[in-house]
Amino acid sequence: MEPTSQIEEVKALALGMGFTACGVARAESIDPSCAVAFREWLDQGRNAGMAYLQNHEDKRLDPRRLLEGAQSVICVALNYYPKQLLSPDQLQFAYYAYGHDYHDVMRSRLGMLASALGMDPLSMGKGRGEAFKLCCDTVPMLDRYWAWRAGLGWIGRNKNLILPHHGSYFFLGEIITTRRFDHYDEPIADHCGTCDRCLRACPTGALTQTDDGQTTLDARRCLSYLTIEHRGDLSPDTASAMGNCIYGCDRCQQACPYNRNARPTDVADFEPTDDFLHMQPKDWQQLTPEQYRRLFRGSAVKRAKYEGLRRNIDAIGIGPIHPSHTTDSPL
């Protein structure tokens, strides 16, 4: 069937390029209540050591500050759920880190989508064509908020974007553009209901429910922050909560019933290497800087640096493996 609107044309092109979902929102200031909640979250120090989240607030709360004349935000989701998981007796990594760095993969695909839409970077700033800006977790942009506004899914209690019939194992990206569309997508209602499995699954209590029934994430207690972004020592309590996971944490996603619908990605760049899949606990214990560089060349794991990953390995100690999880089923 031929696309019948401008937005349907965009979605058809995006899906044809391997994106799982696509939607378009009007470029404007974020909802005032969301802006207030974001500022309160920062004021409470729940961003932990991620001070960069306090920078460029004006741009973070209004994409028109990122691109002069912006009219629309094209949002996409790209599946990263691995085809092959590490076995329970191995040391674990968050699924998003199994393959190549998503920043590079997403930016490349966003660029191809912009080109397919006739957005020529050579014409920008020369008085012709439509200006655009690619966003893939590298600019001050509230990715989950815009994905929700563009109708891709809703922000679940685990603070991840949940796509209907697909789950939450997705990278998000945006194209801010001066192109105006004939209409825009509408947000999707929250479908978490009374489910609190993600809150109960969090080993550190980083996810808590507020008095008004909303959920907040405290990065100071989140294992993803502590094992990746945090540069200091890890407390004994943190090390104990890590179980056998030495980079990131997926437990709030693994507990989510919507991830029963997760399907393996067909993006080759997100497939793990054989060397990574075959690493055993004793191999991690003996990890050298040279091995680290070979294993994680072009990987998001470089975010923690060798010293950070070494710290994580040393923190949990390597004796008998007691898996943090033995199944990926949320039931």
C-alpha positions in Angstrom: 0.0 0.0 0.0 1.4 3.4 -0.9 1.8 5.9 1.9 -1.1 8.3 2.2 0.5 11.1 4.2 3.9 12.7 4.8 4.3 10.9 8.1 3.4 7.5 6.6 6.1 8.1 4.0 8.7 8.8 6.8 7.6 5.7 8.7 7.7 3.5 5.6 11.3 4.6 4.9 12.4 4.1 8.5 10.9 0.6 8.8 12.5 -0.3 5.5 15.9 0.7 6.9 15.5 -1.7 9.8 14.1 0.6 12.5 11.4 -1.1 14.6 9.3 2.0 15.1 9.1 5.6 13.9 6.9 8.6 14.8 6.9 12.4 14.4 6.2 15.1 17.0 5.9 18.8 16.7 9.0 20.6 17.9 8.0 22.7 20.9 8.8 23.1 24.6 8.3 20.0 26.6 5.2 19.8 28.8 5.5 22.1 31.8 4.8 19.4 34.3 7.6 17.3 32.8 10.0 20.2 33.0 9.1 20.7 36.6 9.7 17.0 37.4 13.0 17.1 35.6 14.2 20.1 37.5 13.1 18.6 40.8 14.9 15.4 40.0 18.1 17.4 39.5 17.6 19.5 42.6 17.3 16.3 44.6 20.7 15.1 43.3 19.2 12.0 41.7 21.5 12.4 38.7 24.4 11.4 40.9 27.7 12.4 39.3 26.2 13.1 35.9 26.6 16.8 36.2 26.3 17.2 32.4 22.6 16.7 32.8 22.4 20.1 34.4 24.0 21.8 31.4 22.1 23.4 28.5 18.8 23.2 30.3 17.2 25.6 27.8 18.1 23.2 24.9 17.1 20.1 26.8 13.7 21.4 27.4 13.1 22.8 23.9 14.5 21.2 20.7 14.1 24.5 18.9 17.1 25.7 20.8 19.1 23.0 19.2 18.2 23.9 15.7 17.0 27.3 14.6 13.6 27.1 12.8 13.0 23.5 14.0 9.4 22.4 13.3 9.4 18.6 13.8 11.2 15.8 15.7 11.4 12.5 13.9 11.8 9.7 16.5 13.0 6.1 15.8 13.7 3.0 17.9 16.3 0.4 17.0 16.2 -3.1 18.5 19.3 -4.4 20.3 18.0 -7.5 22.0 20.8 -10.1 21.5 20.4 -13.2 19.3 22.7 -15.1 21.7 22.9 -14.4 25.5 25.8 -15.1 27.7 25.2 -18.3 29.7 24.2 -17.9 33.4 27.6 -19.3 34.6 29.5 -16.4 32.8 30.0 -12.9 34.1 27.2 -10.7 32.7 27.0 -7.4 30.7 24.0 -5.3 30.0 22.5 -6.4 26.7 23.0 -3.0 25.0 26.8 -3.4 25.4 27.1 -6.8 23.6 28.0 -5.3 20.2 29.2 -2.2 18.5 28.7 1.3 20.1 25.1 2.3 19.5 26.1 5.9 19.0 28.0 5.1 15.8 25.3 2.7 14.5 22.4 5.0 15.3 24.0 8.1 13.8 24.9 6.3 10.6 21.3 5.0 10.2 19.8 8.4 11.1 22.0 10.0 8.4 20.7 7.5 5.8 17.1 8.2 6.8 17.7 12.0 6.5 19.2 11.4 3.1 16.3 9.2 2.0 14.0 12.0 3.1 15.8 14.5 0.8 17.5 16.3 3.6 20.9 17.3 2.1 23.6 18.4 4.6 25.4 20.3 1.8 22.5 22.6 1.4 22.2 23.5 5.1 23.0 27.1 5.9 23.0 28.1 2.2 19.4 29.3 2.0 18.1 26.2 0.4 16.9 22.8 1.5 15.7 21.8 5.0 18.1 22.0 8.0 18.3 19.0 10.3 20.2 17.7 13.3 20.9 14.1 14.2 20.5 13.1 17.9 21.7 9.8 19.3 22.4 10.4 23.0 25.1 12.9 22.1 23.2 16.2 22.5 21.0 17.6 25.3 17.8 15.9 24.3 15.2 14.1 26.4 15.1 11.0 24.2 12.4 9.0 26.0 10.1 12.0 26.3 10.2 12.7 22.6 9.8 9.1 21.7 6.6 9.1 23.9 5.4 12.4 22.3 5.9 10.8 18.9 3.7 7.8 19.8 6.4 5.1 19.9 5.5 3.9 23.3 5.2 5.0 26.9 7.7 5.6 29.7 7.3 2.6 32.0 7.8 2.4 35.8 11.4 1.3 35.1 11.9 4.6 33.3 12.6 2.9 30.0 10.5 3.5 26.9 8.2 0.5 26.3 7.0 -0.2 22.8 3.6 -2.0 22.5 4.1 -5.6 21.4 7.9 -5.2 21.4 9.2 -4.3 24.9 12.0 -2.0 25.9 15.3 -3.3 24.5 15.7 -0.4 22.0 18.0 2.5 21.3 16.3 5.8 20.6 17.3 8.5 18.1 15.9 11.6 16.6 16.1 13.9 13.6 15.2 17.5 14.5 14.2 19.2 11.3 12.8 22.4 9.9 10.4 20.4 7.8 6.8 20.8 8.8 4.4 17.9 8.4 0.7 17.8 7.6 -0.1 16.3 11.0 1.7 14.7 14.0 1.5 11.6 16.0 -0.1 11.4 19.4 1.4 10.1 22.7 0.5 6.6 23.9 -1.2 6.1 27.2 0.7 4.3 30.1 -0.1 0.6 30.2 2.0 -0.4 33.2 -1.2 -0.5 35.3 -0.5 -1.6 38.9 2.5 -3.8 37.9 5.5 -3.1 40.0 7.8 -6.0 39.1 10.6 -3.7 38.0 10.6 -2.0 41.3 10.7 -5.3 43.2 13.5 -6.6 40.9 15.8 -3.7 41.4 18.5 -5.0 43.9 19.4 -1.6 45.3 16.0 0.1 45.5 17.0 2.7 42.9 13.4 2.7 41.6 10.8 4.0 44.1 7.2 5.1 43.9 6.3 8.6 44.8 3.2 9.7 46.8 1.4 10.6 43.5 1.9 7.1 42.1 4.8 8.0 39.8 8.2 6.3 39.8 11.5 8.0 40.2 15.0 6.7 39.5 17.9 7.6 41.9 21.1 7.1 39.9 23.1 7.2 43.1 21.8 3.7 43.8 21.5 2.4 40.2 23.9 -0.3 39.2 24.0 0.9 35.6 25.3 4.3 36.8 27.6 2.8 39.5 29.3 0.3 37.2 29.6 2.5 34.1 29.6 6.2 34.9 30.8 6.3 38.5 34.5 6.7 38.8 35.1 6.0 42.5 35.3 2.8 44.6 32.3 0.6 44.9 30.8 -0.1 48.3 30.5 -3.6 49.7 26.7 -3.3 49.3 27.0 -2.3 45.7 29.4 -5.2 45.0 26.9 -7.6 46.6 24.0 -6.3 44.6 25.9 -6.7 41.4 25.8 -10.5 41.6 27.7 -11.7 38.6 27.1 -8.6 36.4 30.2 -6.6 35.8 28.8 -3.9 33.4 25.4 -2.3 33.7 22.2 -4.0 34.8 19.1 -5.2 33.0 17.1 -6.5 35.9 14.3 -4.0 35.7 13.9 -4.8 32.1 14.1 -8.5 32.5 11.3 -8.3 35.1 9.0 -6.4 32.7 6.2 -8.5 31.3 6.2 -6.6 28.0 9.7 -8.0 27.3 8.1 -11.4 26.8 7.6 -9.9 23.3 11.3 -9.2 22.8 12.7 -10.5 19.5 16.4 -10.8 18.6 17.8 -7.9 16.6 18.7 -8.3 13.0 21.3 -5.5 13.2 24.6 -7.2 12.6 26.6 -4.5 14.4 24.9 -5.4 17.6 26.0 -9.1 17.5 28.6 -10.0 20.0 32.0 -11.4 18.9 32.9 -15.0 19.6 35.8 -13.9 21.8 33.3 -12.0 24.0 30.9 -14.9 24.2 33.6 -17.3 25.1 35.1 -15.3 28.0 35.0 -17.3 31.2 35.3 -15.9 34.8 39.0 -16.8 35.0 39.6 -15.0 31.8 38.0 -11.8 33.2 40.0 -12.1 36.3 43.2 -12.1 34.2 42.0 -9.3 31.8 44.8 -7.1 30.6 44.6 -3.6 29.0 45.6 -5.1 25.7 42.8 -7.8 25.9 40.3 -5.1 26.9 41.2 -3.0 23.9 40.8 -6.0 21.6 37.5 -7.2 23.0 35.9 -3.8 23.1 37.2 -1.9 20.1 34.3 0.1 18.8 32.2 -0.9 21.8 30.1 1.2 24.3 32.0 -0.6 27.1 34.8 1.9 26.5 32.7 4.3 28.5 33.8 2.6 31.7 37.4 2.4 30.6 39.7 -0.5 31.5 40.1 0.8 35.0 36.4 0.9 35.6 35.8 -2.6 34.3 38.8 -3.9 36.3 37.3 -2.3 39.4 34.0 -4.0 38.8 35.6 -7.4 38.3 37.7 -7.0 41.5 34.7 -5.8 43.5 32.6 -8.9 43.0 35.5 -11.3 43.4 35.5 -14.4 41.3 34.7 -17.6 43.1 31.8 -19.9 42.4 29.3 -18.0 40.1 25.9 -17.4 41.7 23.9 -16.0 38.7 22.0 -12.7 39.2 19.4 -14.3 36.9 19.1 -17.7 35.3 16.5 -16.9 32.8 15.4 -14.0 30.7 11.7 -14.7 31.2 9.8 -11.9 33.1 7.3 -14.4 34.4 
